[in-house]
Amino acid sequence: MIDSKHARNPSSSLSLPNSSAFAAVTSPASFENLALGNTANNSHDPNRKWYSKLLALPAYYWVLLTQILVIFPHAVHLPLWLMLFALITIIAQLPHIKAKFRQRFKQLRHLKRMYQSIQMLGFLLGLVGLWLTYNTSFGLNMGVAFLVLCLISKLWELYKRRDAYVVLNLSLFVLAALFLMDQGLVTTLEVIIGTIVILLAFIALNDDGNIRGDGRLRTLGILGVGALPLLVVLFLFFPRLPPLWSVQLSGQQATTGVSDSMSPGDFASLSQSTALAFRVEFADKRPPQSDLYWRGLVFSDFDGVTWQPNRSSRQQWQPARQIPVWIERAIATVPNSVQLAPDKYEILLEPTQQNWLFGLDYPFTQRTDVSITSEFTLLKDSPVTQQLRYNVLRFAPMRIDPVLDEDSRRINVTLPKDGNPQARALAQQLFAQSGSDPVRYMQALERWINQTDFRYTLSPPRLNDNRIDEFLFDTKAGFCEHYSSSFAFMMRAAGIPARIVAGYQGGEPSRSGDVWEVRQMDAHAWTEVWLEGQGWVRIDPTAFVAPERVEQGMDALSQSQGAALFGDGAGAQISYQQYQMLQTLRRFSDQASYYWQKDIVGYDQDKQVGSLLKWFNISSVMQQIVWLAAGAITVISIVTFILWQRRRKRWHSADLPLIKLSKRLGKKDKALARHDNEGQLAWLERLVDSLTETDSRLVTDNLKLTQQYVNDIKQDYRQLRYGRLSTLDVSHAKYQQVLKKLKENTRRLS
């Protein structure tokens, strides 16, 4: 039911917009006054909730609030000095700050002149800063930074509502630029929150006289009701056309767990991180845990401290080119049955800012933008700056380089001339005792490690100059890189070609169980030893000390060893508890992020075609456009109908029969119809008077009967609207009986 005052006098509400507009101009809290530094202490109800006070903020403060949510999410990829300039700019626009400047400069034009000078100087210095920061190379980051600089500069001339509209519209572009840097779930939430606040700022600008903020959320809800269904329709049916141009997207600097060099200690810190590295979807059965070696880079050069790739001898091949000899030799060792049905899987790689990819030993791909090196490393033609989805093939078993050329042999047996004398002596001793047999030598070295008190730890001691000697004979505590580095050194010291492979090992199923997840804690390093007639053979010396690391995975190892894996003392216990808590939280977050990237961000042209065919049996672009138009028209029609229903006049159940009576009488004589500013009872009195004046045209008995009907209507109306019946529910039997009588009398009167 609607308020009776509005029902009787609907035109009374017409004065509200004029009074609001007047208040917006004259109120000290109006946009123009606050923008000029005129502050006022508006009285607020202390009993109101904090969110009610927030909604009641004047439009000027809403505009400044949007800048915080629009500009500062860019801090992760834009220079710090630009964010500092933005902070100073926002603070300088506060009315209290402007008021202090006005008191000092006495005149308003001096304040505007000072702000204009700062605007011009800040913009020019900002251009110089961008030029120095990005080294004159115009790219995506510089373009976004320039857009942010323009928005910051515009804030220095924020005086009129027109300026506010320009700022808010430019804010939408700056906010959308976040998607150029990252399309993750967190970024999407930031954009959604920023968009909501910008819309509230627009609403506040058009409702600046509303000092209580009533109705602003309702207006936002009405906008959302219309926008969200239309957004879903456009997302599902709008054709995914290939881009007319391509932009090199950039993302946050991500740590891969594998760098382009390796020294003892690098992986020890990374393996405590539960951050996601990549996800895998297997087309068929997943290989066993012990075979999940995700190959990355191969390190062949060693200077006594650091292992690095040798790029001089590395050859590359792309699928579109002729197959080279080293691939032909490898494929020739694969059984024909395996060649016909290789293992297929798909990897969703997180941004790494590097151009190498990962795949199971030994990976092949058919992507033309990815090449395969002679060491079976996948190299993309550009760094991975956003999530990358690529398909990989795996042929197993394979023999890599069954014939080793002299250059490769020389590179993989070379050691520094000096350093680590104890390890060299031990290698020569064990090799001689093994009869110079490489296989027996590796077995002897494994027995020596097992008989010595070595241990696997995430917190290994620091190593100095002779790192191999210190690890093997002093500390005897390390992580996978310590064992792989020492084992490769011992192989080379005996004249056996050896190299190190860096990547990941293992992983775990996702919470849903249909996706395999590999995390930074799965970062791993192992060795490859070249044996006559077998080629490169994978040897993981970490399994000598911690076989559960390879057989069950890093997560199972941390569960079994607990805090002891992180060191000794209370610090290790705290690190272990933090690791457990972060691991649980990150699993939930990664699962949500995975479905977001797969089903929303990854909803490309191919997925759209397949989904529309499956769900709606749409097989052509024309059908897709028809469905798009029909869906959009349906949504717009429904929203329009809802808005019309909400805005149309709602009459009291007792008023509605009289409204209908007025319309029927008005068709016969407009003078008999009720006026908009006329109450129902007053109109009935006037109706009797009008009928009495026309007595010459009426029969006296009919006039008396009409007067009786009118009196009955007035009596029933008073009872329903103001009498005891007005306190009853509309569905009450007595109420309905009188209402029925009222309707009958109005029909007789017409």
C-alpha positions in Angstrom: 0.0 0.0 0.0 1.1 3.5 -0.8 1.1 6.4 1.6 -2.4 8.1 1.6 -0.9 11.6 1.3 0.8 10.8 -1.9 -2.2 8.9 -3.2 -4.5 11.9 -2.7 -2.0 14.4 -3.9 0.5 12.9 -6.3 1.6 16.2 -7.6 3.0 17.1 -4.2 6.2 15.2 -5.0 7.0 17.4 -7.9 8.4 20.0 -5.6 11.2 17.7 -4.4 13.5 17.9 -7.4 13.4 21.6 -7.4 14.2 21.8 -3.7 17.0 19.3 -4.0 18.5 21.2 -6.9 18.3 24.4 -4.8 19.9 22.7 -1.8 22.7 21.4 -4.1 23.5 24.9 -5.1 23.2 26.7 -1.7 24.3 23.9 0.7 27.9 24.3 2.0 28.3 20.5 1.3 27.6 20.9 -2.4 30.2 19.7 -4.9 31.2 23.2 -6.1 31.6 24.6 -2.5 33.7 21.6 -1.4 35.8 21.8 -4.5 36.6 25.5 -3.7 37.6 24.6 -0.2 34.4 25.8 1.6 34.1 23.3 4.4 31.0 22.8 6.6 30.1 20.8 9.6 27.0 19.0 8.5 25.0 17.5 11.4 24.8 13.7 11.3 22.8 11.4 13.4 25.3 9.7 15.8 23.1 6.6 15.9 23.4 5.9 12.2 25.6 3.0 11.1 29.0 3.6 9.5 27.8 2.4 6.1 24.9 4.9 6.2 27.3 7.7 6.9 29.5 6.5 4.1 26.6 6.5 1.6 25.7 10.0 2.8 29.1 11.4 1.9 28.9 14.4 -0.5 29.6 13.7 -4.2 33.0 15.5 -4.0 34.3 13.0 -1.5 33.0 10.1 -3.5 35.0 11.3 -6.5 38.2 11.4 -4.4 37.4 8.0 -3.0 37.2 6.5 -6.5 40.7 7.7 -7.2 42.1 5.6 -4.4 40.4 2.4 -5.7 41.3 3.2 -9.3 44.9 4.3 -9.2 46.5 2.4 -6.4 45.8 -1.1 -7.7 48.3 -0.2 -10.5 51.1 0.2 -7.9 52.2 -3.4 -8.5 53.4 -2.7 -12.0 53.8 1.1 -12.3 56.7 3.2 -10.8 56.6 4.2 -7.2 57.1 7.9 -7.9 53.9 8.0 -9.9 51.9 6.5 -7.0 53.5 9.0 -4.7 52.4 11.8 -7.0 48.9 10.4 -7.0 48.8 10.3 -3.2 49.9 13.9 -2.9 47.4 15.0 -5.6 44.5 13.3 -3.8 45.5 14.8 -0.4 45.8 18.3 -2.0 42.1 18.1 -3.3 40.7 17.6 0.2 38.5 20.6 1.2 40.4 21.2 4.4 43.7 21.4 2.5 42.2 23.8 -0.1 40.7 25.9 2.8 44.2 26.3 4.3 45.7 27.4 1.0 42.8 29.9 0.5 43.4 31.4 3.9 47.0 31.9 2.9 46.5 33.3 -0.6 43.3 35.3 0.4 41.8 35.1 -3.0 40.3 32.2 -4.9 42.0 33.0 -8.2 45.4 32.7 -6.6 44.5 29.2 -5.4 43.4 28.2 -8.9 46.5 29.7 -10.4 48.8 27.8 -7.9 47.0 24.5 -8.6 47.2 25.1 -12.4 50.9 25.7 -12.1 51.4 22.4 -10.1 49.3 20.6 -12.7 51.4 21.8 -15.6 54.7 21.2 -13.8 53.7 17.8 -12.5 52.5 16.7 -15.9 55.8 17.7 -17.6 57.9 16.2 -14.9 55.8 13.1 -15.1 56.5 12.8 -18.9 60.2 13.1 -18.1 59.9 10.4 -15.4 58.2 8.1 -17.8 60.9 8.7 -20.4 63.6 7.9 -17.8 61.8 4.9 -16.3 61.0 3.1 -19.5 64.1 4.0 -21.4 62.2 5.7 -24.3 60.6 2.4 -25.3 56.8 2.9 -25.7 55.1 -0.2 -24.5 52.0 -1.4 -22.6 53.3 -0.4 -19.2 54.3 3.1 -20.4 50.9 3.5 -22.1 49.0 2.6 -18.9 51.4 4.9 -16.8 50.7 7.8 -19.2 46.9 7.2 -18.8 47.3 7.3 -15.0 49.4 10.4 -15.3 46.6 12.1 -17.3 44.0 11.2 -14.6 46.2 12.5 -11.8 46.8 15.8 -13.7 43.1 16.3 -14.3 42.5 16.1 -10.5 44.3 19.5 -10.1 41.4 21.3 -11.8 38.5 19.6 -10.1 36.1 22.6 -9.5 32.9 21.9 -11.4 30.6 19.0 -11.9 31.8 18.9 -15.5 35.3 18.2 -14.2 34.0 15.4 -12.0 32.3 13.7 -14.9 35.5 13.9 -16.9 37.4 12.4 -14.0 35.0 9.6 -13.4 34.8 8.6 -17.1 38.6 8.6 -17.4 38.7 6.5 -14.2 36.7 3.8 -16.0 39.4 3.6 -18.6 42.2 3.5 -16.0 40.3 0.8 -14.1 39.8 -1.3 -17.3 43.6 -1.0 -18.0 44.1 -3.4 -15.1 42.9 -6.2 -17.3 45.8 -5.5 -19.7 48.2 -6.4 -16.9 46.4 -9.4 -15.4 43.1 -11.2 -15.9 43.1 -13.1 -12.6 40.3 -13.4 -10.1 41.8 -10.9 -7.7 42.1 -8.3 -10.5 38.5 -8.9 -11.4 37.4 -8.3 -7.9 39.3 -5.1 -7.8 37.7 -3.9 -11.0 34.2 -4.9 -9.8 34.7 -3.0 -6.5 36.1 0.0 -8.4 33.2 0.1 -10.8 30.6 0.0 -8.0 32.3 2.9 -6.3 32.5 4.9 -9.6 28.8 4.2 -10.2 28.0 5.4 -6.6 30.0 8.6 -7.4 27.9 9.2 -10.5 24.8 8.7 -8.5 26.0 11.0 -5.7 26.8 13.7 -8.4 23.2 13.6 -9.5 21.9 13.5 -6.0 24.2 15.9 -4.2 21.3 17.6 -2.3 20.5 14.3 -0.5 22.4 14.8 2.7 21.3 11.5 4.1 22.2 9.4 1.1 18.8 7.7 1.0 18.0 5.7 -2.1 21.6 5.6 -3.5 21.9 1.9 -3.0 18.5 1.3 -4.5 19.5 3.2 -7.6 22.7 1.2 -7.8 20.6 -2.0 -7.5 18.3 -0.9 -10.3 21.4 -0.3 -12.5 22.7 -3.7 -11.6 19.5 -5.5 -12.2 19.5 -4.3 -15.8 23.3 -4.6 -16.4 24.0 -8.1 -15.1 21.6 -10.1 -17.2 22.6 -8.2 -20.3 26.3 -8.9 -19.4 25.6 -12.6 -19.2 23.8 -12.6 -22.6 26.7 -10.7 -24.2 29.2 -13.0 -22.7 27.5 -16.1 -23.9 26.4 -15.1 -27.4 28.5 -12.1 -28.6 30.8 -13.5 -31.3 34.5 -14.0 -30.2 36.1 -12.4 -33.2 39.9 -12.6 -33.6 41.7 -9.4 -32.6 42.5 -6.8 -35.3 45.8 -6.2 -33.5 47.7 -7.8 -30.7 49.0 -6.3 -27.5 51.9 -7.8 -25.6 50.2 -8.2 -22.2 52.1 -7.9 -19.1 51.6 -9.2 -15.6 53.2 -9.1 -12.2 56.7 -10.2 -11.9 56.3 -13.9 -11.1 58.9 -16.3 -9.6 59.0 -19.5 -11.5 60.9 -21.7 -9.1 63.5 -22.2 -11.9 65.9 -19.4 -12.8 68.4 -19.4 -15.7 71.2 -20.4 -13.3 71.6 -22.6 -10.2 73.6 -22.3 -7.0 73.2 -24.2 -3.8 70.5 -22.3 -1.7 68.3 -21.1 -4.5 65.7 -23.9 -4.4 65.9 -24.2 -0.7 64.0 -20.9 -0.2 61.6 -21.4 -3.1 60.5 -24.8 -2.0 58.8 -23.3 1.0 56.3 -21.5 -1.2 53.0 -23.1 -2.0 52.4 -20.7 -5.0 51.0 -22.3 -8.1 53.5 -23.0 -11.0 51.1 -24.6 -13.5 48.2 -27.0 -13.9 48.0 -30.1 -16.0 45.0 -31.8 -17.6 45.9 -35.4 -18.8 43.9 -36.7 -21.7 44.5 -40.3 -20.5 45.9 -42.0 -17.5 48.3 -39.9 -15.5 51.9 -41.3 -15.2 53.0 -42.5 -11.8 54.3 -39.9 -9.3 57.9 -41.1 -9.7 57.8 -40.3 -13.5 56.5 -36.8 -13.1 59.7 -34.9 -14.0 58.7 -31.6 -15.5 61.7 -30.7 -17.6 62.8 -27.0 -17.8 66.3 -25.8 -18.4 69.5 -27.8 -18.8 72.7 -26.6 -17.1 76.0 -27.7 -18.6 78.5 -24.9 -17.6 79.9 -24.9 -14.1 82.4 -22.3 -12.7 82.7 -23.9 -9.3 79.8 -22.0 -7.8 77.0 -21.6 -10.4 75.5 -23.9 -13.0 74.3 -22.2 -16.3 73.0 -23.3 -19.7 75.6 -23.6 -22.5 73.9 -21.8 -25.4 76.7 -22.1 -27.9 76.0 -25.8 -28.7 72.2 -25.7 -28.3 70.2 -26.3 -31.5 66.5 -25.4 -31.9 63.8 -26.9 -34.0 60.2 -25.7 -34.7 57.4 -28.1 -35.7 57.0 -26.3 -39.1 60.5 -27.1 -40.2 62.3 -30.3 -41.3 63.0 -32.7 -38.5 66.7 -32.5 -37.5 69.0 -35.5 -37.0 69.0 -35.4 -33.2 65.2 -35.8 -33.1 65.2 -38.5 -35.7 67.6 -40.5 -33.6 65.5 -40.1 -30.5 62.2 -41.0 -32.2 63.9 -44.0 -33.8 64.3 -45.5 -30.4 60.6 -45.3 -29.6 58.5 -48.4 -30.2 56.0 -48.0 -33.1 53.0 -48.5 -30.7 54.1 -45.5 -28.6 54.7 -43.4 -31.7 51.1 -44.0 -32.8 49.6 -43.2 -29.4 51.8 -40.7 -27.4 50.7 -39.4 -24.0 48.8 -36.2 -24.4 48.3 -33.5 -21.8 47.6 -29.8 -21.5 49.4 -27.3 -19.3 48.1 -24.0 -18.0 51.3 -22.2 -17.0 51.3 -19.2 -14.6 53.2 -16.0 -15.8 56.9 -16.5 -15.4 58.4 -13.5 -17.4 60.7 -16.1 -19.0 60.4 -17.9 -22.4 61.1 -21.5 -21.3 58.2 -23.9 -20.8 57.8 -27.2 -19.0 56.9 -30.7 -20.0 57.5 -34.3 -19.0 60.6 -36.0 -20.2 60.7 -35.8 -23.1 58.3 -33.1 -24.4 57.1 -32.4 -27.9 54.6 -29.7 -29.1 53.0 -28.7 -32.3 52.7 -25.0 -31.6 54.5 -22.9 -34.2 55.5 -20.3 -31.7 57.4 -22.8 -29.5 60.7 -24.4 -30.5 62.4 -27.5 -29.1 66.1 -27.4 -28.3 68.6 -30.3 -28.7 68.4 -30.6 -24.9 64.6 -31.0 -25.1 63.7 -27.7 -23.6 60.6 -25.9 -24.9 61.2 -22.3 -25.7 58.5 -19.8 -26.6 59.2 -17.0 -29.0 58.4 -14.4 -26.3 58.3 -14.3 -22.5 55.3 -15.7 -20.7 53.6 -12.6 -19.3 50.2 -14.0 -18.8 48.7 -17.4 -18.2 49.6 -19.7 -21.2 47.7 -22.8 -22.2 49.6 -25.3 -24.5 49.3 -28.9 -25.5 52.3 -31.3 -25.1 53.0 -34.8 -26.4 55.2 -37.3 -24.6 56.9 -40.3 -26.2 58.3 -42.8 -23.8 60.7 -44.5 -23.6 63.2 -42.5 -25.6 67.0 -42.5 -25.9 68.4 -39.0 -26.2 71.8 -38.6 -28.0 72.7 -42.3 -28.2 75.7 -40.9 -30.1 77.5 -38.0 -28.4 79.6 -35.7 -30.5 82.9 -34.4 -29.3 81.7 -30.8 -28.6 78.9 -32.0 -26.4 81.2 -34.5 -24.6 83.8 -31.7 -23.9 81.2 -29.3 -22.6 79.6 -31.9 -20.2 82.9 -33.1 -18.7 84.5 -29.7 -18.2 85.3 -28.6 -14.6 87.2 -25.6 -13.2 90.9 -26.3 -13.0 91.1 -25.6 -9.3 88.8 -26.1 -6.2 87.1 -28.9 -4.4 90.2 -31.2 -4.1 88.6 -33.7 -1.7 85.7 -34.4 -4.0 88.1 -34.9 -6.9 90.2 -37.3 -4.9 87.1 -39.3 -3.8 85.8 -39.5 -7.3 89.1 -40.9 -8.7 89.3 -43.4 -5.8 85.7 -44.7 -6.2 86.0 -44.8 -10.0 89.2 -46.8 -9.9 87.7 -49.2 -7.3 84.7 -49.7 -9.7 87.0 -50.8 -12.5 86.3 -47.6 -14.5 82.8 -48.8 -15.1 80.3 -45.8 -15.0 77.4 -47.8 -13.8 79.4 -49.5 -11.0 80.9 -46.1 -10.1 77.4 -44.6 -9.7 76.4 -47.5 -7.5 79.5 -47.0 -5.4 78.8 -43.3 -5.0 75.2 -44.1 -4.0 76.5 -46.5 -1.3 78.9 -44.0 0.0 76.1 -41.4 0.3 73.9 -43.9 2.1 76.7 -44.9 4.5 77.5 -41.3 5.3 75.3 -39.2 7.6 73.6 -37.1 4.9 70.2 -35.5 5.5 67.6 -33.7 3.4 66.6 -30.2 4.7 64.9 -27.0 3.6 67.3 -24.9 5.6 70.8 -25.9 4.6 73.8 -24.2 6.0 75.6 -21.5 4.0 78.5 -22.7 1.7 81.6 -20.7 0.9 84.2 -21.2 -1.9 84.7 -25.0 -2.2 81.0 -25.7 -2.1 81.2 -29.3 -3.2 83.8 -30.2 -0.6 82.0 -28.4 2.2 78.7 -30.1 1.4 80.1 -33.6 0.9 82.5 -33.6 3.9 81.3 -30.9 6.3 77.7 -29.9 6.4 76.2 -33.0 4.7 72.8 -31.3 4.8 71.1 -29.9 1.7 68.3 -29.8 -0.8 67.9 -31.2 -4.3 70.3 -28.7 -5.9 73.1 -29.6 -3.4 72.8 -33.3 -4.3 72.4 -32.8 -8.0 75.3 -30.4 -8.2 77.6 -32.6 -6.2 76.6 -35.7 -8.1 77.2 -34.0 -11.5 80.6 -32.8 -10.2 81.6 -36.3 -9.1 80.6 -37.7 -12.5 82.7 -35.1 -14.4 85.6 -35.6 -12.0 85.7 -39.2 -13.2 85.5 -38.2 -16.9 81.8 -39.2 -17.3 79.6 -36.6 -19.2 76.9 -35.2 -16.8 74.6 -32.2 -16.7 71.8 -30.8 -14.4 68.2 -30.4 -15.4 66.1 -27.9 -13.5 62.3 -28.0 -13.4 59.6 -29.5 -11.1 59.0 -33.0 -9.8 55.7 -34.4 -8.7 52.6 -32.4 -7.9 49.2 -33.2 -6.4 45.6 -33.5 -7.5 43.4 -30.5 -7.1 40.5 -30.4 -4.6 38.1 -31.6 -7.4 40.6 -34.3 -8.4 40.3 -33.7 -12.2 43.3 -31.4 -12.5 47.0 -32.0 -11.5 48.6 -29.0 -9.7 52.4 -28.3 -9.6 53.5 -25.7 -7.1 56.7 -23.8 -6.4 57.5 -26.2 -3.5 57.8 -28.9 -6.2 60.8 -27.1 -7.8 63.5 -29.7 -8.3 66.9 -30.4 -9.8 68.2 -33.7 -11.0 71.1 -35.0 -13.1 71.5 -36.7 -16.5 74.5 -38.9 -17.1 75.5 -40.0 -20.6 76.1 -43.8 -20.9 77.4 -45.6 -23.9 74.6 -47.2 -25.9 71.9 -45.6 -23.7 72.4 -41.9 -24.2 71.4 -39.5 -21.5 70.0 -41.3 -18.5 68.1 -39.5 -15.7 69.7 -40.0 -12.2 68.1 -38.3 -9.3 70.6 -38.3 -6.4 68.0 -36.7 -4.1 66.3 -40.2 -4.0 69.5 -41.6 -2.4 68.7 -39.6 0.7 65.0 -38.9 0.6 63.3 -41.4 -1.7 59.9 -40.3 -0.5 60.5 -36.9 -2.1 60.4 -38.5 -5.5 57.9 -41.3 -4.9 55.3 -39.4 -2.9 56.0 -35.7 -3.6 57.1 -32.7 -1.7 53.8 -32.3 0.1 53.9 -35.9 1.5 57.5 -35.3 2.6 56.6 -32.2 4.5 53.7 -34.0 6.2 55.9 -36.9 7.3 58.9 -34.9 8.6 56.9 -31.9 9.9 58.8 -29.0 11.5 62.1 -31.0 11.3 62.2 -30.3 7.5 62.4 -26.6 8.2 65.3 -26.7 10.7 65.7 -26.9 14.4 64.1 -24.9 17.3 61.0 -22.8 17.7 61.6 -20.9 14.5 61.3 -24.2 12.5 58.0 -24.9 14.2 56.6 -21.5 13.4 57.7 -21.8 9.8 56.0 -25.2 9.5 52.7 -23.9 10.9 52.8 -20.9 8.6 53.5 -23.2 5.7 50.5 -25.4 6.6 48.1 -22.5 6.9 49.2 -20.8 3.7 49.1 -24.1 1.8 45.4 -24.6 2.8 44.4 -21.0 1.9 46.3 -21.1 -1.3 44.6 -24.3 -2.4 41.2 -22.7 -2.1 42.3 -19.6 -3.9 44.0 -21.5 -6.7 41.0 -23.7 -7.3 38.8 -20.6 -7.7 41.4 -19.0 -9.9 41.7 -22.0 -12.0 37.9 -22.2 -12.8 37.9 -18.5 -13.4 40.8 -18.7 -15.9 39.4 -21.8 -17.6 35.7 -21.0 -17.9 35.6 -17.2 -18.0 39.0 -15.8 -19.2 39.5 -18.9 -21.4 36.0 -18.6 -23.0 37.5 -18.0 -26.4 36.2 -18.5 -29.9 36.6 -22.3 -29.9 35.0 -22.8 -26.5 32.2 -20.5 -27.4 31.4 -22.5 -30.6 31.4 -25.8 -28.6 29.4 -24.5 -25.7 26.7 -22.9 -27.9 26.4 -26.1 -30.0 26.1 -28.2 -26.8 23.7 -25.9 -24.8 21.6 -24.2 -27.5 22.2 -26.3 -30.7 23.6 -23.2 -32.4 25.8 -24.1 -35.4 26.1 -20.8 -37.3 27.1 -17.2 -36.7 23.6 -16.1 -37.9 21.9 -18.2 -35.4 24.2 -16.9 -32.7 23.4 -13.3 -33.7 19.6 -14.1 -33.6 20.0 -15.6 -30.1 22.0 -12.6 -29.0 19.4 -10.1 -30.3 16.5 -12.2 -28.8 18.3 -12.5 -25.4 19.1 -8.7 -25.3 15.6 -7.7 -26.3 14.1 -10.1 -23.6 16.4 -8.8 -20.9 15.7 -5.1 -21.8 11.9 -5.8 -21.9 11.9 -7.5 -18.6 13.9 -4.7 -16.9 11.7 -2.1 -18.5 8.6 -3.8 -17.3 10.0 -4.1 -13.7 11.0 -0.4 -13.7 7.5 0.5 -15.0 5.9 -1.6 -12.3 8.0 0.1 -9.6 7.3 3.6 -10.8 3.6 3.4 -11.6 1.1 4.7 -9.1 0.0 2.3 -6.4 -3.4 3.0 -5.1 -5.0 2.0 -1.8 -7.6 -0.8 -2.2 -10.3 1.7 -1.1 -9.1 4.4 -3.5 -9.0 2.2 -6.6 -12.8 1.9 -7.1 -13.1 5.7 -6.8 -10.3 6.2 -9.3 -12.1 3.9 -11.8 -15.4 5.8 -11.1 -13.7 9.1 -11.8 -12.4 7.8 -15.2 -15.8 6.5 -16.2 -17.6 9.8 -15.3 -14.8 11.8 -17.0 -15.5 10.1 -20.3 -19.1 11.5 -20.1 -18.2 14.9 -18.7 -14.7 16.0 -17.9 -16.0 18.3 -15.2 -17.1 15.3 -13.2 -13.7 13.8 -13.0 -11.5 14.1 -9.9 -8.6 16.6 -10.1 -5.1 15.4 -9.2 -4.8 17.7 -6.2 -8.3 16.8 -4.9 -9.0 14.4 -2.1 -11.5 11.6 -2.6 -14.1 12.9 -0.1 -13.9 16.4 -1.4 -14.4 15.1 -4.9 -17.5 13.2 -3.8 -19.0 16.3 -2.3 -18.3 18.2 -5.5 -19.8 15.4 -7.5 -23.1 15.7 -5.5 -23.2 19.5 -6.0 -22.6 19.1 -9.7 -25.4 16.6 -10.0 -27.7 18.9 -8.1 -27.1 21.8 -10.5 -28.3 19.6 -13.3 -31.5 18.7 -11.5 -33.6 20.0 -14.4 -32.2 17.2 -16.5 -32.7 14.5 -13.9 -35.7 12.8 -12.4 -36.0 13.7 -8.7 -36.1 10.0 -7.7 -32.9 9.3 -9.6 -31.2 12.2 -7.9 -32.2 11.0 -4.4 -30.9 7.6 -5.3 -27.6 9.0 -6.6 -27.2 11.1 -3.4 -27.8 7.9 -1.4 -25.2 6.0 -3.3 -22.7 8.8 -2.7 -23.4 8.9 1.0 -23.0 5.1 1.2 -19.7 5.4 -0.7 -18.4 8.2 1.6 -19.4 6.2 4.7 -17.7 3.0 3.5 -14.6 4.9 2.4 -14.2 6.6 5.8 -14.5 3.2 7.5 -11.9 1.6 5.2 -9.4 4.5 5.2 -9.8 6.2 8.6 -12.2 4.2 10.7 -11.9 1.0 12.7 -11.7 -1.1 9.5 -8.4 0.6 8.5 -6.7 -1.2 11.3 -7.7 -4.6 9.9 -5.8 -6.6 7.4 -6.9 -6.2 3.8 -7.8 -9.9 3.6 -10.0 -9.7 6.7 -13.6 -10.9 6.0 -15.3 -7.7 7.4 -12.9 -5.5 5.5 -13.6 -7.4 2.2 -17.4 -7.2 2.8 -17.4 -3.4 3.1 -14.9 -3.1 0.2 -17.3 -5.2 -1.9 -20.2 -3.0 -1.0 -18.1 0.1 -2.0 -17.3 -1.4 -5.4 -21.0 -2.2 -6.0 -22.1 1.4 -5.1 -19.5 2.9 -7.4 -20.7 0.7 -10.3 -24.3 1.8 -9.7 -23.3 5.4 -9.6 -21.6 5.3 -12.9 
